[in-house]
Amino acid sequence: MQGYWGTLAIMSRLGYTGNDNRTWRRLLERGLPAYRRRSGPRTVWYSDEALIQAWQLTQARLSRPHGV
């Protein structure tokens, strides 16, 4: 299972370019499964392929009209 470390890697996986804080906050507000992990003295965001795929499927289901 592939892991993504940092906001840039996670956003690249989702198809976003750059590292825009506003976009990152919106993704987190929509429930993106990303967790803060400690990497040496720094704290970075982490997610993996299984979590992102499950979130994307959920987002697709929520965006569909009810009953379709």
N, CA, C and O of each residue as an XYZ file, in Angstrom:
272
protein
N       0.847     -1.171      0.000
C       0.000      0.000      0.000
C       0.897      1.240      0.000
O       1.796      1.371      0.830
N       0.643      2.118     -0.917
C       1.469      3.311     -1.043
C       1.027      4.389     -0.070
O      -0.162      4.679      0.058
N       1.989      4.973      0.607
C       1.706      6.064      1.529
C       2.130      7.388      0.924
O       3.060      7.446      0.119
N       1.452      8.433      1.310
C       1.746      9.782      0.824
C       2.096     10.653      2.014
O       1.287     10.821      2.927
N       3.295     11.206      2.006
C       3.782     12.056      3.092
C       3.788     13.501      2.640
O       4.411     13.829      1.630
N       3.110     14.363      3.364
C       3.104     15.795      3.083
C       1.923     16.219      2.226
O       1.367     15.431      1.461
N       1.557     17.478      2.376
C       0.396     17.992      1.648
C       0.622     17.981      0.144
O      -0.317     17.728     -0.612
N       1.831     18.245     -0.304
C       2.116     18.277     -1.740
C       1.908     16.902     -2.370
O       1.317     16.802     -3.445
N       2.382     15.851     -1.723
C       2.222     14.492     -2.254
C       0.756     14.069     -2.264
O       0.292     13.461     -3.229
N       0.029     14.386     -1.200
C      -1.383     14.003     -1.120
C      -2.191     14.761     -2.166
O      -3.035     14.174     -2.844
N      -1.941     16.050     -2.300
C      -2.688     16.837     -3.281
C      -2.336     16.426     -4.704
O      -3.201     16.451     -5.580
N      -1.084     16.048     -4.954
C      -0.705     15.550     -6.281
C      -1.461     14.266     -6.596
O      -1.916     14.079     -7.724
N      -1.600     13.385     -5.620
C      -2.347     12.137     -5.812
C      -3.807     12.424     -6.162
O      -4.418     11.685     -6.934
N      -4.364     13.491     -5.598
C      -5.754     13.850     -5.862
C      -5.920     14.661     -7.145
O      -7.044     14.960     -7.549
N      -4.810     15.016     -7.785
C      -4.882     15.730     -9.054
C      -4.775     17.229     -8.942
O      -4.996     17.930     -9.930
N      -4.445     17.748     -7.776
C      -4.276     19.185     -7.596
C      -2.817     19.553     -7.828
O      -1.917     18.777     -7.509
N      -2.589     20.728     -8.381
C      -1.217     21.193     -8.560
C      -0.913     22.257     -7.516
O      -1.798     23.008     -7.104
N       0.315     22.313     -7.102
C       0.713     23.308     -6.115
C       0.353     22.867     -4.713
O      -0.114     21.751     -4.487
N       0.582     23.767     -3.787
C       0.349     23.474     -2.377
C      -0.452     24.632     -1.783
O       0.072     25.424     -1.000
N      -1.707     24.719     -2.157
C      -2.577     25.808     -1.754
C      -3.231     25.480     -0.409
O      -3.946     24.484     -0.296
N      -2.994     26.299      0.595
C      -3.543     26.051      1.932
C      -5.059     26.084      1.948
O      -5.679     25.319      2.687
N      -5.670     26.947      1.155
C      -7.127     27.039      1.122
C      -7.741     25.738      0.592
O      -8.715     25.232      1.150
N      -7.173     25.209     -0.476
C      -7.658     23.947     -1.028
C      -7.460     22.820     -0.033
O      -8.336     21.969      0.121
N      -6.321     22.803      0.643
C      -6.042     21.767      1.636
C      -7.072     21.792      2.767
O      -7.570     20.746      3.184
N      -7.387     22.993      3.259
C      -8.386     23.116      4.329
C      -9.753     22.625      3.867
O     -10.462     21.964      4.626
N     -10.131     22.942      2.627
C     -11.427     22.481      2.107
C     -11.482     20.971      2.019
O     -12.504     20.361      2.334
N     -10.378     20.361      1.587
C     -10.337     18.902      1.522
C     -10.494     18.289      2.910
O     -11.221     17.310      3.082
N      -9.816     18.862      3.895
C      -9.940     18.362      5.270
C     -11.356     18.548      5.799
O     -11.873     17.681      6.504
N     -11.996     19.686      5.460
C     -13.366     19.930      5.905
C     -14.338     18.926      5.290
O     -15.351     18.583      5.900
N     -14.028     18.454      4.079
C     -14.876     17.463      3.420
C     -14.562     16.044      3.876
O     -15.123     15.078      3.359
N     -13.662     15.926      4.847
C     -13.424     14.624      5.451
C     -12.261     13.842      4.884
O     -12.182     12.633      5.105
N     -11.357     14.477      4.164
C     -10.192     13.772      3.634
C      -9.448     13.085      4.776
O      -9.080     13.739      5.753
N      -9.221     11.777      4.666
C      -8.545     11.055      5.740
C      -7.041     11.266      5.710
O      -6.307     10.454      5.147
N      -6.589     12.334      6.305
C      -5.162     12.635      6.409
C      -4.850     12.853      7.880
O      -5.616     13.481      8.610
N      -3.739     12.336      8.286
C      -3.378     12.376      9.701
C      -2.026     13.020      9.878
O      -1.153     12.903      9.018
N      -1.855     13.694     10.982
C      -0.567     14.282     11.302
C       0.320     13.195     11.893
O      -0.063     12.498     12.832
N       1.499     13.069     11.329
C       2.475     12.099     11.820
C       3.778     12.818     12.086
O       4.100     13.819     11.446
N       4.506     12.299     13.021
C       5.800     12.885     13.353
C       6.867     12.230     12.494
O       6.960     11.005     12.420
N       7.670     13.063     11.846
C       8.790     12.609     11.030
C      10.022     13.345     11.516
O      10.314     14.447     11.052
N      10.741     12.751     12.439
C      11.870     13.446     13.059
C      11.339     14.575     13.916
O      10.387     14.389     14.674
N      11.949     15.749     13.803
C      11.486     16.879     14.623
C      10.234     17.568     14.069
O       9.643     18.408     14.748
N       9.825     17.220     12.842
C       8.685     17.881     12.205
C       7.418     17.043     12.295
O       7.472     15.830     12.497
N       6.299     17.697     12.146
C       5.020     17.020     12.021
C       4.542     17.223     10.591
O       4.463     18.356     10.115
N       4.223     16.123      9.900
C       3.772     16.196      8.513
C       2.446     15.455      8.374
O       2.088     14.641      9.225
N       1.723     15.744      7.299
C       0.466     15.075      7.016
C       0.751     13.770      6.284
O       1.676     13.687      5.476
N      -0.056     12.750      6.578
C       0.114     11.435      5.972
C      -1.250     10.869      5.579
O      -2.237     11.053      6.291
N      -1.292     10.184      4.448
C      -2.456      9.408      4.050
C      -1.950      8.263      3.189
O      -0.790      8.265      2.775
N      -2.803      7.287      2.915
C      -2.382      6.194      2.047
C      -3.444      5.916      0.991
O      -4.541      6.474      1.023
N      -3.093      5.045      0.061
C      -3.935      4.793     -1.105
C      -5.313      4.254     -0.718
O      -6.318      4.681     -1.285
N      -5.376      3.332      0.230
C      -6.663      2.744      0.622
C      -7.594      3.799      1.216
O      -8.783      3.826      0.897
N      -7.069      4.660      2.069
C      -7.894      5.708      2.678
C      -8.389      6.700      1.635
O      -9.549      7.109      1.667
N      -7.512      7.089      0.709
C      -7.896      8.067     -0.312
C      -8.942      7.474     -1.251
O      -9.905      8.155     -1.601
N      -8.771      6.210     -1.666
C      -9.742      5.589     -2.559
C     -11.112      5.466     -1.896
O     -12.134      5.717     -2.535
N     -11.139      5.088     -0.639
C     -12.416      4.990      0.079
C     -13.080      6.355      0.178
O     -14.294      6.465      0.002
N     -12.306      7.394      0.455
C     -12.847      8.751      0.550
C     -13.380      9.206     -0.799
O     -14.449      9.811     -0.869
N     -12.640      8.921     -1.884
C     -13.095      9.326     -3.210
C     -14.399      8.627     -3.586
O     -15.280      9.249     -4.180
N     -14.534      7.356     -3.252
C     -15.796      6.653     -3.527
C     -16.954      7.263     -2.749
O     -18.054      7.420     -3.280
N     -16.707      7.599     -1.512
C     -17.742      8.238     -0.696
C     -18.131      9.585     -1.270
O     -19.317      9.907     -1.337
N     -17.152     10.383     -1.688
C     -17.442     11.685     -2.280
C     -18.241     11.541     -3.569
O     -19.132     12.346     -3.840
N     -17.931     10.520     -4.365
C     -18.677     10.285     -5.603
C     -20.121      9.913     -5.305
O     -21.037     10.382     -5.982
N     -20.331      9.069     -4.292
C     -21.699      8.688     -3.915
C     -22.488      9.882     -3.405
O     -23.670     10.026     -3.717
N     -21.848     10.731     -2.629
C     -22.542     11.899     -2.090
C     -22.897     12.919     -3.157
O     -23.884     13.642     -3.023
N     -22.100     12.982     -4.218
C     -22.359     13.980     -5.262
C     -23.424     13.519     -6.259
O     -23.914     14.323     -7.053
N     -23.784     12.240     -6.226
C     -24.815     11.742     -7.134
C     -26.193     12.114     -6.628
O     -26.406     12.208     -5.420
N     -27.132     12.327     -7.539
C     -28.510     12.598     -7.106
C     -29.070     11.389     -6.344
O     -28.718     10.243     -6.625
N     -29.930     11.665     -5.399
C     -30.519     10.609     -4.575
C     -31.337      9.653     -5.437
O     -32.143     10.085     -6.261
N     -31.126      8.363     -5.246
C     -31.918      7.370     -5.958
C     -31.354      6.934     -7.285
O     -31.993      6.171     -8.009
N     -30.162      7.406     -7.620
C     -29.569      7.012     -8.909
C     -28.591      5.911     -8.693
O     -27.980      5.432     -9.648
